[in-house]
Amino acid sequence: MSLTRRQVALGALAAVPLRGGGVRRNRTLYIAGDSTAAQKYAIEAPETGWGMALPFFLRKGVKVSNQAINGRSSKSFVDEGRLDAILAVIQPGDLLLIQFAHNDEKIADPTRYTEPWTTYQDYLRMYIDGARGRGARPVLVTPVERRRFDVDGNALPTHGDYPAAMRALAQKERVALLDIEALSLALWQRLGVEETKVYFNWTDTEQDNTHFNPPGAIAVARLVARELARTRVLAPRELVRLHDEIPPSWITWPEATDASDLR
């Protein structure tokens, strides 16, 4: 299954160079990932993907095309044609942020499962090579951590070898790495067992330790933005509000326009 025509058209429009002199004044940051980053719609509120909050930290010259989608792994995203859809519109100078692992871990599902040191790395190379082949810059993003603590209140890693496999691949392929797994784990540890509930999608009817609400999405997007600055993927002039308070009210959930938005 490929991206909707509307999504591809929007991505293409965002990536069109400005006329005059052949120099692009704007560029697009594409996100390929899973539900932790994805755009959420009104029916899903207050669940919020961190990709929804990332634009708050970027100047107008850097636009976000959030192509992350619920339930996808590095494998299923490719097999459904979603990477091809991004590569069809991505332009030289654009960025491709790649965050997968939550669903790669599902060993009982052969349509999504990858093994950390073999097939996971093989699929990630497809994103890296595809972006580079079109003059864009790939950026690997280790998977944001779930909310899990032991009886002593220690935040626990939940992604097994996947973050280590991504770090190793980034070093081998000389790809920029945003280590959001390590940073988010440290953040959850600092906040503690009770305070982290404020950042995850805990409601009267649901206790979700994987997905975020607006404060959590903003906190993770801030980690991503700061890493984009630290790794010099983006220049300081391209980033804003790295240390400013972002009101959760800035998050909005549009109405879904068709069923594919919610898949």
C-alpha positions in Angstrom: 0.0 0.0 0.0 1.4 3.4 -1.0 0.8 6.8 0.6 -2.4 8.6 -0.4 -2.2 10.8 -3.4 -2.9 13.8 -1.1 0.1 12.9 1.1 2.4 12.6 -1.9 1.1 15.8 -3.4 1.7 17.7 -0.2 5.2 16.3 0.1 6.0 17.2 -3.5 4.6 20.7 -3.0 6.7 21.3 0.1 9.8 20.1 -1.7 9.5 22.3 -4.8 12.5 24.6 -5.2 11.8 28.3 -5.3 12.3 30.0 -8.7 15.0 32.4 -9.4 18.7 31.6 -9.5 18.3 27.9 -9.0 19.0 28.2 -5.3 16.5 26.6 -2.8 15.6 28.9 0.1 13.4 26.2 1.7 13.8 22.5 2.3 11.8 19.7 3.7 12.4 17.4 6.6 10.6 14.0 6.0 9.8 11.6 8.8 9.7 7.9 8.1 8.6 6.1 11.2 5.9 4.6 13.4 3.0 5.6 15.6 5.2 7.3 18.2 6.1 10.0 15.6 3.0 9.9 13.4 0.3 12.5 12.7 -2.8 11.9 14.8 -6.3 13.0 14.0 -9.3 14.3 16.0 -10.7 10.8 16.7 -7.3 9.8 18.3 -6.9 12.9 20.6 -5.2 13.3 23.0 -2.7 10.9 21.5 0.1 12.9 19.8 3.1 11.9 17.7 6.3 13.8 18.3 6.4 14.7 14.6 3.4 16.9 15.2 5.4 19.0 17.6 8.7 19.2 15.7 7.6 22.2 13.5 7.5 24.3 16.7 11.3 24.1 16.9 12.0 24.8 13.2 12.2 28.1 11.4 9.9 28.6 8.4 12.6 27.7 6.0 12.5 24.1 7.2 9.1 22.4 6.6 8.1 19.0 8.0 6.4 16.3 5.9 5.4 13.7 8.5 5.0 10.4 6.7 5.3 8.2 9.8 2.3 5.9 10.2 0.9 3.7 13.0 2.0 0.2 13.3 4.8 0.2 10.7 8.3 -1.3 10.9 11.3 -0.6 8.8 10.2 -3.6 6.7 6.5 -3.0 6.3 7.0 0.7 5.6 9.2 -0.4 2.6 7.0 -3.3 1.5 3.9 -1.1 1.4 5.7 1.3 -1.0 5.8 4.2 1.6 9.6 4.7 1.2 9.2 4.8 -2.6 6.6 7.5 -2.2 8.9 9.6 -0.2 11.8 9.0 -2.6 9.6 10.1 -5.5 9.3 13.6 -4.1 12.3 14.2 -1.9 14.7 16.8 -3.3 18.5 17.5 -3.0 19.1 19.2 0.3 16.1 17.7 2.0 16.4 15.5 5.1 15.0 12.0 5.8 14.6 11.2 9.5 14.3 7.4 10.0 12.9 6.1 13.3 11.8 2.4 13.6 12.1 -0.5 16.0 8.8 -0.6 18.0 7.2 -2.8 15.4 10.4 -4.5 14.1 10.4 -6.2 17.5 7.2 -8.1 16.9 8.7 -11.5 16.2 5.3 -13.2 15.8 4.4 -11.0 12.8 6.5 -11.9 9.8 5.1 -8.9 7.9 6.9 -6.5 10.3 9.6 -8.4 12.2 13.2 -7.8 11.5 16.3 -9.1 13.3 18.4 -6.3 14.8 21.8 -7.2 13.3 20.7 -8.5 9.9 17.4 -7.6 8.3 16.8 -4.5 10.4 20.1 -3.0 9.3 19.4 -4.2 5.7 16.1 -2.3 5.6 17.6 0.8 7.2 20.2 0.8 4.4 17.4 1.1 1.9 16.4 4.4 3.4 20.0 5.6 3.6 20.8 4.6 0.1 17.5 5.9 -1.3 17.9 9.4 0.3 21.6 9.7 -0.7 20.7 8.6 -4.3 18.5 11.6 -4.5 20.9 14.1 -3.0 19.0 14.2 0.3 20.5 13.6 3.7 19.5 10.5 5.7 19.4 10.8 9.5 19.0 7.8 11.8 16.9 8.2 14.9 17.0 5.6 17.6 13.5 4.6 18.8 12.1 6.7 21.6 11.7 4.7 24.8 8.5 3.4 26.3 7.5 4.2 29.9 8.6 1.2 31.9 10.1 1.1 35.4 11.3 -1.6 37.8 10.2 -1.9 41.4 13.0 0.5 42.5 11.9 3.2 40.1 14.6 2.7 37.5 13.6 3.5 33.9 14.1 0.4 31.9 15.2 0.1 28.2 12.6 -1.8 26.1 14.1 -2.1 22.6 16.7 -4.8 23.0 19.5 -4.7 20.5 17.7 -2.4 18.0 19.2 0.8 19.2 22.7 -0.7 19.3 22.3 -2.1 15.8 21.2 1.4 14.6 24.2 3.1 16.3 26.6 0.6 14.7 25.0 1.1 11.3 25.2 4.9 11.6 28.9 4.6 12.4 29.6 2.2 9.6 27.6 4.2 7.0 28.7 7.6 8.3 25.2 8.7 8.9 24.1 11.3 11.4 22.5 9.7 14.5 20.0 11.2 16.9 20.2 9.0 20.0 16.6 9.6 21.2 16.5 6.2 22.9 19.2 7.1 25.3 18.0 10.7 25.8 14.3 9.7 26.3 15.4 7.0 28.8 17.4 9.5 30.8 14.4 11.9 30.7 12.0 9.3 32.0 14.4 8.4 34.7 14.7 12.1 35.7 10.9 12.6 35.8 10.2 9.3 37.7 7.3 6.9 37.8 4.5 9.3 38.5 5.6 12.4 36.6 6.1 10.4 33.4 2.3 9.7 33.3 1.9 13.3 32.5 3.8 12.8 29.2 2.2 9.6 28.0 -1.3 8.9 26.8 -2.8 8.2 30.2 -6.6 8.9 30.3 -9.5 7.9 32.3 -10.0 4.9 30.0 -6.5 4.1 28.8 -3.1 3.7 30.4 -0.7 3.8 27.4 3.0 3.6 28.1 4.1 3.8 24.4 2.3 6.8 22.9 2.4 10.4 23.9 0.0 13.2 24.8 0.8 16.8 23.9 3.4 17.5 26.7 5.1 14.2 25.9 5.2 14.8 22.1 6.6 18.3 22.7 9.3 16.9 25.1 10.4 14.3 22.6 10.3 16.7 19.7 12.6 19.0 21.7 15.0 16.2 22.2 15.0 15.6 18.4 15.5 19.3 17.7 18.4 19.6 20.1 20.0 16.6 18.6 19.6 18.1 15.1 21.5 21.1 16.4 24.1 19.1 18.3 24.9 16.9 15.3 24.9 20.0 13.0 22.3 18.4 10.7 20.6 21.7 11.0 22.3 25.1 11.5 21.5 27.2 14.6 19.6 29.7 12.4 17.2 26.9 11.3 16.1 26.2 14.9 14.0 28.1 17.4 12.6 27.7 20.9 15.0 25.0 22.0 14.8 26.2 25.6 11.4 27.9 25.5 8.1 26.6 27.0 5.8 25.3 24.3 2.1 25.5 25.3 0.4 22.1 24.9 -2.5 24.1 23.4 -0.4 24.6 20.3 -1.1 20.9 19.4 -4.2 20.5 17.2 -5.7 17.3 15.7 -7.2 17.7 12.2 -10.2 15.7 11.1 -9.2 12.7 9.0 -10.1 13.2 5.4 -10.2 9.5 4.4 -9.8 6.0 6.0 -6.1 5.8 5.0 -5.2 8.6 7.4 -6.1 6.3 10.3 -4.3 3.2 9.1 
